[in-house]
Amino acid sequence: MNIQEYFGRISYNKPHKDADLQTLTAIFQHHIQTIPFENLSMHCGEAIELDLQSTYNKIVRKKRGGWCLEINHLLFWALQELGYDVCILGANSYEPAEKGYTAEINHILLKVVIKGDSYIADAGFGGAYQMWQPLMLISGKDQPQVPGIFHLMEDNGTWYLEKVKRKHYIPEHCNNDFPDTPGLGNIRKIYRFTLEPRHIDDFQELNVYLQVSPDNILRKKSICSLQTTNGLLALVGWTFTEMKYNYTEDMDLVDITTLTDEEVEKTLKDKFNIVLENKLVP
C-alpha cells in the first residue's frame, strides 16, 4: 500500500508536507469527488471484506468505491500515513421513516485533531448529506458549505450532526417524486455519535450484518453516489439523479432519469468511472 498510489487514485498532486487543515480539506475533497459511495459488491454477489489490504485493492487498484466502513477506513489510513492525529468514531444514523436513531452503531467517521482543534471528517455518507469539508467539532455553530448548512450539537457527551435542507427544483420531464423534498429551512438529522475512539475491528460484526440483513436499505437497493464540483450524481436501482447545488437562490436543481439495464452499466462507467467484474442486479 502506497500513499502516492492513493494520491494517483484521487487525482491529488499538491504538496502535502504539513498535516494542516488546508491539506486535510484538499485531500478530503479529492477523495469524495473520485471515490463513489457504493454498495454494488453485495448486488454483484461479492463479499465485502473489512481489512485494509482488501479495501485498498478494491478502491485504489480496481478503481471502485465502497460504503462508509471502507471509504473512511481508507481515508483513516491515508491521514495516518501523512502524520495526522486521527481516530475512528462510531455513529448511529437517523432513520426518517422511524423518526429516530438506530439502536446499534451503523456508521463510522473520523476525528482529526490539528493544533489542538478537533474536526469531524466523514467521506462515507454519500448522497445529499455528504459534507464537503471537515467540520469543526463545535456545538451550536452553523457551518455553511456548498451542499447546505451543517451544524453539530452536543448534549451530555453525545454529538448530533444535522443539515439545513434547501428546496428542490425538479424539471417537468422528471415524472417521479424525489424522496425527502422539504420546505424551506428544514432540518435533517443525519446521525449521533460520541467521541469514544474505536478500532476497525469493532465494526466486523456490522460489516457482516449489513451484507446479510434483508431489512436494511443497503440490501434492498443498489446505491452509487459521487460528489461533483457543483453537486452530486446518484444511481439508486435504475434511477439516476443529477443534483446541482444552489442552482438558484436557496434551491437545488434535481434531474431524474429512469434507466434500462444496459444504461445502468454504461452510466456506471461514464459517470462514476466504475467497471464491475461481476453482473450487477440493481
Solvent accessible surface area in square Angstrom, and as a share of the most:
residue,aa,sasa,rsa
1,M,90,0.40
2,N,77,0.39
3,I,33,0.17
4,Q,107,0.48
5,E,65,0.29
6,Y,0,0.00
7,F,6,0.02
8,G,56,0.54
9,R,19,0.07
10,I,0,0.00
11,S,74,0.48
12,Y,10,0.04
13,N,140,0.72
14,K,104,0.44
15,P,103,0.65
16,H,53,0.24
17,K,176,0.75
18,D,87,0.45
19,A,39,0.30
20,D,38,0.20
21,L,64,0.32
22,Q,149,0.66
23,T,16,0.09
24,L,0,0.00
25,T,29,0.17
26,A,24,0.18
27,I,0,0.00
28,F,0,0.00
29,Q,56,0.25
30,H,46,0.21
31,H,0,0.00
32,I,6,0.03
33,Q,54,0.24
34,T,35,0.20
35,I,6,0.03
36,P,0,0.00
37,F,29,0.12
38,E,1,0.00
39,N,1,0.00
40,L,2,0.01
41,S,2,0.02
42,M,16,0.07
43,H,25,0.11
44,C,13,0.08
45,G,77,0.74
46,E,37,0.17
47,A,77,0.60
48,I,8,0.04
49,E,98,0.44
50,L,7,0.03
51,D,65,0.34
52,L,40,0.20
53,Q,80,0.35
54,S,37,0.24
55,T,1,0.00
56,Y,0,0.00
57,N,49,0.25
58,K,28,0.12
59,I,0,0.00
60,V,3,0.02
61,R,120,0.44
62,K,113,0.48
63,K,97,0.41
64,R,13,0.05
65,G,0,0.00
66,G,0,0.00
67,W,3,0.01
68,C,10,0.06
69,L,0,0.00
70,E,2,0.01
71,I,1,0.01
72,N,0,0.00
73,H,11,0.05
74,L,0,0.00
75,L,0,0.00
76,F,35,0.15
77,W,18,0.06
78,A,0,0.00
79,L,0,0.00
80,Q,97,0.43
81,E,101,0.45
82,L,30,0.15
83,G,59,0.56
84,Y,13,0.05
85,D,90,0.47
86,V,15,0.08
87,C,29,0.18
88,I,4,0.02
89,L,0,0.00
90,G,2,0.02
91,A,0,0.00
92,N,16,0.08
93,S,17,0.11
94,Y,39,0.15
95,E,70,0.31
96,P,59,0.37
97,A,98,0.76
98,E,124,0.56
99,K,167,0.71
100,G,22,0.21
101,Y,45,0.17
102,T,23,0.14
103,A,97,0.75
104,E,132,0.59
105,I,50,0.25
106,N,37,0.19
107,H,7,0.03
108,I,0,0.00
109,L,0,0.00
110,L,0,0.00
111,K,37,0.16
112,V,0,0.00
113,V,41,0.24
114,I,16,0.08
115,K,193,0.82
116,G,69,0.66
117,D,61,0.32
118,S,27,0.17
119,Y,20,0.08
120,I,0,0.00
121,A,0,0.00
122,D,2,0.01
123,A,6,0.04
124,G,0,0.00
125,F,46,0.19
126,G,7,0.06
127,G,21,0.20
128,A,23,0.18
129,Y,32,0.12
130,Q,2,0.01
131,M,4,0.02
132,W,11,0.04
133,Q,68,0.30
134,P,13,0.08
135,L,0,0.00
136,M,66,0.30
137,L,29,0.14
138,I,66,0.34
139,S,52,0.34
140,G,49,0.48
141,K,103,0.44
142,D,77,0.40
143,Q,23,0.10
144,P,98,0.62
145,Q,21,0.09
146,V,77,0.44
147,P,2,0.01
148,G,3,0.03
149,I,59,0.30
150,F,0,0.00
151,H,24,0.11
152,L,0,0.00
153,M,86,0.38
154,E,69,0.31
155,D,90,0.47
156,N,150,0.77
157,G,40,0.38
158,T,32,0.18
159,W,27,0.10
160,Y,55,0.21
161,L,3,0.01
162,E,25,0.11
163,K,7,0.03
164,V,32,0.18
165,K,19,0.08
166,R,24,0.09
167,K,75,0.32
168,H,33,0.15
169,Y,98,0.37
170,I,50,0.25
171,P,22,0.14
172,E,176,0.79
173,H,131,0.58
174,C,12,0.07
175,N,143,0.73
176,N,55,0.28
177,D,135,0.70
178,F,41,0.17
179,P,98,0.61
180,D,68,0.35
181,T,65,0.38
182,P,19,0.12
183,G,45,0.43
184,L,113,0.56
185,G,48,0.46
186,N,61,0.31
187,I,80,0.41
188,R,32,0.12
189,K,80,0.34
190,I,0,0.00
191,Y,1,0.00
192,R,76,0.28
193,F,4,0.02
194,T,52,0.30
195,L,62,0.31
196,E,94,0.42
197,P,92,0.58
198,R,59,0.22
199,H,109,0.49
200,I,17,0.08
201,D,83,0.43
202,D,87,0.45
203,F,5,0.02
204,Q,69,0.31
205,E,148,0.66
206,L,23,0.11
207,N,5,0.02
208,V,89,0.51
209,Y,113,0.43
210,L,14,0.07
211,Q,29,0.13
212,V,100,0.58
213,S,7,0.05
214,P,105,0.66
215,D,100,0.52
216,N,22,0.11
217,I,100,0.51
218,L,25,0.12
219,R,86,0.32
220,K,133,0.56
221,K,93,0.39
222,S,3,0.02
223,I,28,0.14
224,C,0,0.00
225,S,4,0.02
226,L,19,0.09
227,Q,5,0.02
228,T,34,0.20
229,T,113,0.66
230,N,72,0.37
231,G,0,0.00
232,L,6,0.03
233,L,21,0.10
234,A,14,0.11
235,L,4,0.02
236,V,50,0.29
237,G,12,0.12
238,W,106,0.37
239,T,42,0.25
240,F,13,0.05
241,T,9,0.05
242,E,69,0.31
243,M,9,0.04
244,K,89,0.38
245,Y,13,0.05
246,N,78,0.40
247,Y,100,0.38
248,T,69,0.40
249,E,159,0.71
250,D,50,0.26
251,M,50,0.22
252,D,5,0.03
253,L,36,0.18
254,V,0,0.00
255,D,45,0.23
256,I,10,0.05
257,T,66,0.39
258,T,96,0.56
259,L,20,0.10
260,T,73,0.43
261,D,80,0.42
262,E,134,0.60
263,E,74,0.33
264,V,4,0.02
265,E,109,0.49
266,K,128,0.54
267,T,17,0.10
268,L,2,0.01
269,K,119,0.50
270,D,87,0.45
271,K,85,0.36
272,F,3,0.01
273,N,97,0.50
274,I,2,0.01
275,V,101,0.58
276,L,33,0.16
277,E,124,0.55
278,N,72,0.37
279,K,143,0.61
280,L,18,0.09
281,V,105,0.60
282,P,34,0.21
